[in-house]
Amino acid sequence: MDDWTTSHAPAPAPAPRKAEGLTFLIEAARDLRTTGAIAPSGDALARLLTEPVRASPGGPLDVLEAGAGTGAVTRTLIPQLPAGSSLDIVEANPRFAERLRHLALTHPRPAGGTGGHARVRVHAARVEHLVPARRYDVIVSGLPFANFRPDVVGTIMDRYLELLRPGGTLTYFAYCGTRPARGLLASRAEARRHRAAEEVLAAYRRRYATGCWTVWANLPPAKVWHLRRPTGRRPGGTAERSRRPATAGAVR
């Protein structure tokens, strides 16, 4: 189910952060593999993930947020959207998606401008299955790549690059210290899977990354990467297509 939300009529206030954290913890207990954490992203992490929106030169933007959870990043993202922008929020967990619909209806966003309010749409689906009517200027990913199989990571990253406009920016994060922790606590097979998934991501970073930052003011600390889809053209005038990079090489 997808919902467009543009109304700014008075509505009940969103649940407080304490309740949100409890909801996140409950969903993590249900399925930590797909939830990916036991607490929502902190404010510092959310601001760095959404920096490309603030850095845009102006004018409406098309933005995608994937794996939005309870909306910790969404709350930072919505007020930054220029008038006339559109935001697609994709969340596979139906209970999180319902909270996000409420958030989209009640959270303040900038008023005025010839383009009107930003439009927000919530998709209760996996990002691999999203069939949007547009490409995006910015994609913000909250998906727990460290929990996925390497082939799934590659499929999602390829999909992100397909959905980005040339010159568009993808941001995503990973918690620090997960690799050594899994090496100590997980089975050998699980540690190999995690290492292989990281190698897939590292290959995309080598090809497309424009910056990396560590957010120490988050629980747990996290690294944020910004990747950009190329704008160049190949000889003969054909547009460059994104290709899955080779996955050989160590993860830094």
N, C-alpha and C positions, 0 to 999 in steps of 0.2 A: 504493500500500500504506500502511495506517495501523496504527500500533502503540500500544496503551496500555501505559504503564510505571508500575508502582507498587512494584516490588521494591527492597529495600535490602540484598539479600544481597551479600557481597563480590564484586567484579568487578574486572577489570583497570583500572588507572588510565587516565583519558583521555590522549590524546597531548599532549605539552608544547606550550606556546605557539609555540615555534620551528617545530615540525612543522605546527602549524595555519596559521601564516603562509605556509609553503611551499605547503601545499595551496591556500590562497586565491590565491596568486600563480599557481599552475598553472591554476586555474579561470579566473582573469582573462585569462590568455593564450589559453585556449580561446575565451572569449566575454566580452570586457570590457563589452559592452552590457548583458548580463543580470546579470553579477556586480557591476558598478558601481563597483569600487574595486580597488586592488592590495594592500590590507591590511585585516585585520579592524578593527572599531571598538575604540577604546581604552576603558579603565575609566571615565574621566570622562564620556565620551559615553554609555556603557551605563547609568551611574547616573542621568543626567538623563532618558534615554528611559524608564526604569522608575520614575521618581519617583511617578507616580500610584498605583502598587501600594503603595509604602511609605506614601503619604499616605491610603490608604483607612481608613475608621473602624473596621475590624475585621470579622471574619466571612469566610466563603469568598468567593472571587472567581472569575469566569469571565474568562480572559485569552486573547487571541490574539496570537501573534507571527508576522508575515508577512515573508518574505525573511530568514530567520534565518542564512543562510550557514553558517559553521563553528561558530556558537554563542557568539560573543563576548558578545552581549547576553543570550543564554539563560542563560549561567553566572551572570550577575548577577541575572537574573529569578527563577530557580527557588528559591533560598534565601529570597526575600522573600515567596513565596506563603503566605497563611494556610492553616492546616490545613483540609482539605476542599475546597480550590480545585481548579480544572481549568485546564490550559494546553494549548491547541491550537497546534502549531508547524507553519507552512506553508512549504515550501521546494520550489521547482520543480526545482532541480538535484539529480538522483538521488544523486550522490556526496556532496554536502553533506547530503542527507537521511539517508544512511546514517550519517554521523558524528554527526548530531543524535540518531539513535536510540540510539547508544552513549552519548552524553552524557546523555540522559534517564535511562538505566539506572544510570549510575555517579555522577552529580553529587549531592553532599549536598543535602538539603532538610530543612526543619524537621520534627521529630518531635513526636508527642503531639497533644493536642487532641481533642475529642470527634468532630471531623469526619475524623480520620485524616490520612494523608499527602496532599499534593496529587497529583493525577493528571495525567500528561503524555501527550499524543498527538501523534505526528509524521505529517503528511500530505505525501506527495510529490506536490505538485500546485501549480497556480497559485491564488492567492487568489480570483480571479474564479470559479473552478470549485468552491470550497469550499461544501459543503451541510452546515452544522453542525446540531446538535440544540439549540442554544441561542443566545442573544445574549450579548454580551460587555460586561463592565464596563470593561475596558481593552483597547485594541488598540495594539500596538507594531509600527511598520512600519520595516523596513530596506530596502524596495524602492528601487532607483535611479531615481526618477522623472525625473531629468534626462536619462536615456537613452531614455525612452519617447515615443511619439507623444502629442500633446495629447489625442486622443480616448481613448487607453488610460489616461492619467492620470485623466481625468474618470470613466471607467468604474470604476476601482479606488477612487477617493475616494467615489463614490456607493455602492459595495459596502461600504466601511468604515462609512459612516453607516447603511446598512441593518442591518449586523451589530451595531452598538452599541446597548446599551440607552439609553433616554432618560436624559440626564445622564451617560452614559459618556464616557470620554476616549480620544482618538486621539493618539498621539505619533509623529512622524516627523522625519527630519533630512535636510539637504542640505549638501554640502561648500561651503565658502566659495570664491569666486573662479572658479567653473566657467563663469559666463556670459562674463566678459571673456576667459577663456582660450579658450573655443570661438569667440568672435568673432575672435580672432587666428589660431587654428590650424585651425579647421574650415572646411568649405565654406560658402558663403552659405546653401545649403538647410539644412544641418545647424544652422547658427547660428539660422536662422528657426524651425526645429523646436524647438530648445532654448528659445528665447525664448517661443514659444507655450505650451510645456509649463509654464514658470514662471508665465505669466499665468493658466493654469488653476488652479495651486496657490494663487496670490495671491488669486484670487477666493474660494476656500474659506476661506482665512485671514481675509479681511475679514469673512466671515459667521460663522465658528465659532471663531476662535482665542482662547485665553485667556492665552497667554504665549509668549514667544520668548527664547531664550538662545543666546549664542555660546560654544562649547566650544573654547578656544584650545589646551587640553592634549590635542589629538587630531592625528593625522597622516592627511590634512590637517585644519586646523580646520574645524568644522562648526557649523551653526545647527540648533537643535532647536525645534520648535513643538509646542504642546499645543492640540488642538482638542476642543470638547465638543459632543456632540449635544444640541440643545435639549430641555427638559422641558416647555415651555409647551403650551397647547392653544389652538386657534383658537376663535372665537365659535361657539357651538352645541355645544361639548363634544367636537369631533373632534380627535384627536391630530394635532399638526403633523408633516407628512411632510417628509423632507429633499428639497431640490430643488437641482439643479445651478445654482450661481450664474452670473451673467453673467461673462464672462471679459475684459471691457474694463478697461483701466487698467494703469498701469505697475507693475512689480515693484520693491519697495523692497529 
